Amino acid sequence: MLHAYAAALPDALNLSARDVILPVVPMFHVNAWGLPYSCALMGAKLVFPGASTWTARACTSLFEAEGVTMSAGVPTVWLGLLNFMKEQKLKFSTLKAW
C-alpha cells in the first residue's frame, strides 16, 4: 500500500487519470508490484500485455493501439524493444518523455 501511495506522487511516477499504463514485467517485479494499486488510486487505465505479447513487435503494436503513456520494464525488455523500433524506423506516438 505504501508503495502504491509513493508511486502516485507527482515527483515519483507522476501518474494521473489521463495516463495509460502498461507494465511489461510480471507483477512480482519491483517495477510493477504497486502499479495495479497506483493506477486504481489515480484512475489511470491499466493495460496488461498477456502471455503472448512479450515480443517487441507485439508490444509496439499494443503500445500504439492502447495509447500507452507510461510503461514499466527492465533493461533487457527496453533494449530489445528499442532495437526493433530502430530497425523498423518506428516511433512511439503516445509515450510521455521523462
C-alpha positions as CSV (number, residue, x, y, z in Angstrom):
1,M,0.0,0.0,0.0
2,L,2.8,2.4,0.8
3,H,4.5,1.6,-2.5
4,A,1.3,2.5,-4.3
5,Y,0.9,5.8,-2.5
6,A,4.6,6.7,-3.2
7,A,4.3,5.8,-6.9
8,A,1.2,8.1,-7.2
9,L,3.2,11.1,-6.1
10,P,3.9,13.7,-8.7
11,D,7.7,13.5,-8.1
12,A,7.7,9.7,-8.4
13,L,5.8,8.2,-11.4
14,N,3.6,11.3,-12.0
15,L,0.5,9.2,-12.7
16,S,-2.9,10.7,-13.4
17,A,-6.3,9.7,-14.6
18,R,-5.1,10.7,-18.2
19,D,-2.5,8.0,-18.2
20,V,-2.5,4.6,-19.8
21,I,0.0,2.3,-18.0
22,L,1.4,-0.9,-19.5
23,P,3.7,-2.9,-17.2
24,V,6.0,-5.1,-19.3
25,V,7.2,-7.1,-16.3
26,P,5.5,-9.6,-14.0
27,M,3.5,-8.2,-11.1
28,F,6.0,-9.7,-8.6
29,H,8.8,-7.5,-10.1
30,V,9.7,-4.3,-8.3
31,N,9.0,-2.2,-11.4
32,A,5.3,-3.4,-11.4
33,W,4.2,-4.6,-8.0
34,G,2.5,-1.3,-7.0
35,L,1.2,-0.3,-10.4
36,P,-2.3,-2.0,-10.2
37,Y,-2.9,-0.2,-6.9
38,S,-1.4,3.1,-8.0
39,C,-3.4,3.1,-11.2
40,A,-6.6,2.4,-9.3
41,L,-5.8,5.1,-6.8
42,M,-5.2,7.7,-9.6
43,G,-7.9,6.4,-12.0
44,A,-5.4,5.6,-14.8
45,K,-6.1,2.9,-17.4
46,L,-4.0,-0.3,-16.8
47,V,-3.2,-2.5,-19.8
48,F,-1.7,-6.0,-19.3
49,P,0.2,-7.4,-22.3
50,G,-0.7,-11.1,-21.6
51,A,1.5,-14.1,-22.2
52,S,1.6,-14.0,-26.0
53,T,2.6,-10.3,-26.4
54,W,6.1,-10.3,-24.9
55,T,7.8,-9.8,-28.4
56,A,9.0,-6.4,-29.5
57,R,6.6,-6.4,-32.4
58,A,3.5,-7.2,-30.3
59,C,4.5,-4.7,-27.5
60,T,4.9,-2.0,-30.1
61,S,1.5,-2.7,-31.6
62,L,-0.1,-2.8,-28.1
63,F,1.5,0.5,-27.1
64,E,0.1,2.2,-30.1
65,A,-3.3,0.5,-30.1
66,E,-4.0,1.3,-26.4
67,G,-2.3,4.8,-26.4
68,V,0.2,3.9,-23.7
69,T,1.7,6.9,-22.0
70,M,3.9,5.1,-19.4
71,S,5.4,1.7,-19.1
72,A,7.5,-0.3,-16.6
73,G,10.1,-2.8,-17.5
74,V,13.6,-4.0,-17.2
75,P,16.6,-3.0,-19.3
76,T,16.6,-6.2,-21.4
77,V,13.0,-5.6,-22.4
78,W,13.8,-2.0,-23.4
79,L,16.9,-2.9,-25.3
80,G,15.0,-5.4,-27.4
81,L,12.1,-3.1,-28.0
82,L,14.3,-0.1,-28.9
83,N,16.4,-2.1,-31.3
84,F,13.2,-3.3,-33.0
85,M,11.9,0.2,-33.2
86,K,15.2,1.5,-34.7
87,E,15.4,-1.4,-37.2
88,Q,11.8,-0.7,-38.3
89,K,12.2,3.1,-38.2
90,L,9.2,3.4,-35.8
91,K,8.5,5.9,-33.1
92,F,6.1,5.9,-30.2
93,S,3.4,8.4,-30.5
94,T,1.8,8.4,-27.1
95,L,4.6,7.7,-24.5
96,K,5.4,10.6,-22.2
97,A,9.0,11.8,-22.1
98,W,10.6,12.0,-18.7
